[in-house]
């Protein structure tokens, strides 16, 4: 039997995941902006969580072709729908 609450909990289970989603609710952020906003978290952990959220379809990663290139992260509609849960 499919349980939407259990499915949501599985999505949000990773450490720092809720913090990242909360920060992105305000709009697009770059990797270093997220790192500073989260505080005491390693960049490796942030990178792993962002990749997992991207694979789950909760956020989108956009590479800007500037010199030097930089990356922005933003929530998808599915990610924004979690605002009510958070």
N, C-alpha and C positions, 0 to 999 in steps of 0.2 A: 504494500500500500504506500503510495506516494504521500509524503508529508511535507508541505511547503516550509514549515518551521524548521524541520530537520535539514532540509536542503539549504536554507539560508544560513543556518548555523555552520554547516560544512564549508560554505563559501567564506564565512567570516572567521573561521577558526584560527588562522595563522596569526602569530604574534605581530603586532604593529599594523595589521590589516585595517582594523577599524580606525586607527589614527590616520592612516594614509587616506582612506575614504573621506574622513571628516575634513581633512585639509583640502581635498579636491572638490568638496561641495561648494567652496567659494569660487571655483573656476580653475582655469589652466595654471599649472605650476611646472617649473623646470626642476630637474633632479636635485640641484643644490638647494633650491628654495624649500623643497620637501624635506631634505635632510636637516636644514636649519630649523624648520618648523617643528620637526619631530623631536629634536634634541638628542638624547643619549642613545642613538641607534647607529650601528655601523652601516656604511654605504653598501656593503655586501648584502646585508639583510634587506635594506630598502630595495635594492636591485632585484633580489629574489622575489620579494612581495609584489613589486610592480609587474614583473614578468608573469607571475601566477594570476594576478588580477587581469592582465591583458589576455591571457589564455582563456580565462573564464568569461571574457566579453564584458567586463565591468569598466574597463578603461581603454583608451586609445593612446598610442604613442605616436607622436608626430615629430619627424626629424626636419629641422629648419636648415636650409642650405645657405648658411652664412659662414663667414670666416671669423673665428672658428665655428664649426657646426655645433648646434645645440639641440636638445630634445625637450619637447613639452609633453606633459601628460594631462589628459582631461577625461572626465567620466563620460561613459556612453549613457543612453537613456536607461538601460538596465541598471547601471551603476547609480544613476540619480534616483531611481525608484527605491533604492535602499535607504534614502534619506528618512523615510517614515519609520523604518526599523531602527535606525541609529538614533 
